[in-house]
Amino acid sequence: METVIGSVDGAALVADNGAVGCPASSPGCPMASSRPAAAVSAGEGSLGRHLARRLVQVGVIDVFAVPGDFNLTLLDHLIAEPGLRLIGCCNELNAGYAADGYARARGVGACAVTFTVGGLSVLNAIAGAYSENLPIICIAGGPNSNDYGTNRILHHTIGLPDFSQELRCFQTITCHQAVVTNLADAHEQIDTAIATALRESKPVYLSISCNLPGLPHPTFSRDPVPFFLAPRLSNKMGLEAAVEATIEFLHKAVKPVLVGGPKLRVAKAGKAFVDLVTAQDVSTMLRCEQNSIIFLINNGGYTIEVEIHDGPYNVIKNWNYTGLVDAIHNGEGNCWTTKVKCEENLTEAIGMALGEKKDCLCFIEVIAHKDDTSKELLEWGSRVSAANSRPPNPQ
């Protein structure tokens, strides 16, 4: 991992992405509100505008964000950028997981949070994206550039004059980190961070001082230098040999199972699927008029943990999950919920979701028995239990 900066130039790289998220005309959508005039007029050659244009260039259409006083001006500039939509999430962890799912489906994702209190909240999602080789640009609004080195204690910190706690946390779970505190090299830091995320297929951390997004600089006033990323080259003979060996291996298998790991994504070799965000942001999906189908498998507890080591802690309090979604819906937007307890009910529910309720956000709770599992999981659980319970080696 590195924190150095550098310029990026060459031919443009533009992702062919479809749009998801809030329609600009949706009631309650951040994009439906009037754009701040100051951000539009002063932002044409500003740091905030440069960042926003770069995100659009690489295929980011939606940025998942949680506002905080250190990133509010930056959010103004993201909203003001044509083709870029701001999706307000209920908390930072949800924003991070939404960016995770977006990157799986679209190739690159972005989230915007505030200093420390927001940055530390999004850590789990960014760490997961790192392990899954997902390019996410995690943007944090940082302290005023004048506050660095002043020995001041600011709010949103842990009560120390050192502002580097957030950076140090992200250094272990991102492939590149950049802290922008001056305009002279801001364009290089931003471009390098975004290019590194795309090249390495890993998350990056980008902190921008809260007093900089609206400021102009000569490096922002001209058209941005387009990106250039060297294409990944494949050894054709090696690839053919690997395919032949794989086919031969599969032909010998009795019950072959193919598991596509995250390296397929790095090599642009497979289609990905969107992860589900937590229940709170069902409200965001409703506000943004999403017509997704959500399946919740309710088996009353932690089945995998049961097969490893059973105990009362593996049983959880059962909720009325469809009732919870109905409460979140609250009569605003299109939503349909149902519970199913057998295969026939599930088939009917899927047909309803794809037919009569196709314009709704559909939430299907599937009631499964707590012991409904496969013999492979039973065997795996016993092996994990044996591995975990090995006694210490003699000292």
Secondary structure as the mmCIF struct_conf table of DSSP 4:
data_model
#
loop_
_struct_conf.conf_type_id
_struct_conf.id
_struct_conf.beg_label_comp_id
_struct_conf.beg_label_asym_id
_struct_conf.beg_label_seq_id
_struct_conf.end_label_comp_id
_struct_conf.end_label_asym_id
_struct_conf.end_label_seq_id
STRN STRN1 GLU A 2 GLU A 2
BEND BEND1 GLY A 10 ALA A 11
BEND BEND2 GLY A 21 GLY A 21
TURN_TY1_P TURN_TY1_P1 ALA A 24 SER A 25
BEND BEND3 SER A 26 SER A 26
TURN_TY1_P TURN_TY1_P2 PRO A 27 GLY A 28
HELX_RH_3T_P HELX_RH_3T_P1 PRO A 30 ALA A 32
BEND BEND4 SER A 33 SER A 33
HELX_LH_PP_P HELX_LH_PP_P1 SER A 34 PRO A 36
HELX_RH_AL_P HELX_RH_AL_P1 ALA A 37 ALA A 42
TURN_TY1_P TURN_TY1_P3 GLU A 44 GLY A 45
STRN STRN2 SER A 46 SER A 46
HELX_RH_AL_P HELX_RH_AL_P2 LEU A 47 GLN A 57
TURN_TY1_P TURN_TY1_P4 VAL A 58 GLY A 59
STRN STRN3 ASP A 62 ALA A 65
TURN_TY1_P TURN_TY1_P5 ASP A 69 ASN A 71
HELX_RH_AL_P HELX_RH_AL_P3 LEU A 72 ALA A 80
BEND BEND5 GLU A 81 GLU A 81
TURN_TY1_P TURN_TY1_P6 PRO A 82 GLY A 83
STRN STRN4 ARG A 85 GLY A 88
BEND BEND6 CYS A 90 ASN A 91
HELX_RH_AL_P HELX_RH_AL_P4 GLU A 92 ARG A 106
BEND BEND7 GLY A 107 GLY A 107
STRN STRN5 GLY A 109 THR A 114
TURN_TY1_P TURN_TY1_P7 PHE A 115 VAL A 122
HELX_RH_AL_P HELX_RH_AL_P5 LEU A 123 SER A 131
TURN_TY1_P TURN_TY1_P8 GLU A 132 ASN A 133
STRN STRN6 ILE A 136 GLY A 142
HELX_RH_3T_P HELX_RH_3T_P2 SER A 145 ASP A 147
TURN_TY1_P TURN_TY1_P9 TYR A 148 GLY A 149
BEND BEND8 THR A 150 THR A 150
TURN_TY1_P TURN_TY1_P10 HIS A 155 HIS A 156
BEND BEND9 THR A 157 PRO A 161
HELX_RH_AL_P HELX_RH_AL_P6 GLN A 165 GLN A 171
TURN_TY1_P TURN_TY1_P11 THR A 172 ILE A 173
BEND BEND10 CYS A 175 CYS A 175
STRN STRN7 HIS A 176 VAL A 180
BEND BEND11 LEU A 183 LEU A 183
TURN_TY1_P TURN_TY1_P12 ALA A 184 ASP A 185
HELX_RH_AL_P HELX_RH_AL_P7 ALA A 186 GLU A 200
TURN_TY1_P TURN_TY1_P13 SER A 201 SER A 201
BEND BEND12 LYS A 202 LYS A 202
STRN STRN8 VAL A 204 SER A 209
TURN_TY1_P TURN_TY1_P14 CYS A 210 ASN A 211
BEND BEND13 LEU A 212 LEU A 212
TURN_TY1_P TURN_TY1_P15 PRO A 213 GLY A 214
STRN STRN9 PRO A 216 PRO A 216
HELX_RH_AL_P HELX_RH_AL_P8 PRO A 218 SER A 221
BEND BEND14 ARG A 222 ARG A 222
HELX_LH_PP_P HELX_LH_PP_P2 ASP A 223 PHE A 227
HELX_LH_PP_P HELX_LH_PP_P3 ALA A 230 LEU A 233
HELX_RH_AL_P HELX_RH_AL_P9 LYS A 236 LYS A 252
BEND BEND15 VAL A 254 LYS A 255
TURN_TY1_P TURN_TY1_P16 PRO A 262 PRO A 262
HELX_RH_AL_P HELX_RH_AL_P10 LYS A 263 VAL A 266
TURN_TY1_P TURN_TY1_P17 ALA A 267 LYS A 268
BEND BEND16 GLY A 270 GLY A 270
HELX_LH_PP_P HELX_LH_PP_P4 VAL A 274 THR A 278
HELX_RH_3T_P HELX_RH_3T_P3 ALA A 279 ASP A 281
HELX_RH_AL_P HELX_RH_AL_P11 VAL A 282 ARG A 287
TURN_TY1_P TURN_TY1_P18 CYS A 288 GLU A 289
STRN STRN10 ILE A 293 ASN A 298
BEND BEND17 GLY A 300 GLY A 300
STRN STRN11 GLY A 301 GLY A 301
HELX_RH_AL_P HELX_RH_AL_P12 THR A 303 ILE A 308
BEND BEND18 HIS A 309 HIS A 309
HELX_RH_3T_P HELX_RH_3T_P4 PRO A 312 ASN A 314
STRN STRN12 VAL A 315 VAL A 315
HELX_RH_AL_P HELX_RH_AL_P13 TYR A 321 HIS A 329
TURN_TY1_P TURN_TY1_P19 ASN A 330 GLY A 331
BEND BEND19 GLU A 332 GLY A 333
STRN STRN13 CYS A 335 VAL A 340
BEND BEND20 CYS A 342 CYS A 342
HELX_RH_AL_P HELX_RH_AL_P14 GLU A 343 LEU A 354
TURN_TY1_P TURN_TY1_P20 GLY A 355 ASP A 359
BEND BEND21 CYS A 360 CYS A 360
STRN STRN14 LEU A 361 ILE A 367
TURN_TY1_P TURN_TY1_P21 LYS A 370 ASP A 371
HELX_RH_AL_P HELX_RH_AL_P15 LYS A 375 ASN A 388
TURN_TY1_P TURN_TY1_P22 SER A 389 SER A 389
HELX_LH_PP_P HELX_LH_PP_P5 ARG A 390 PRO A 394
#
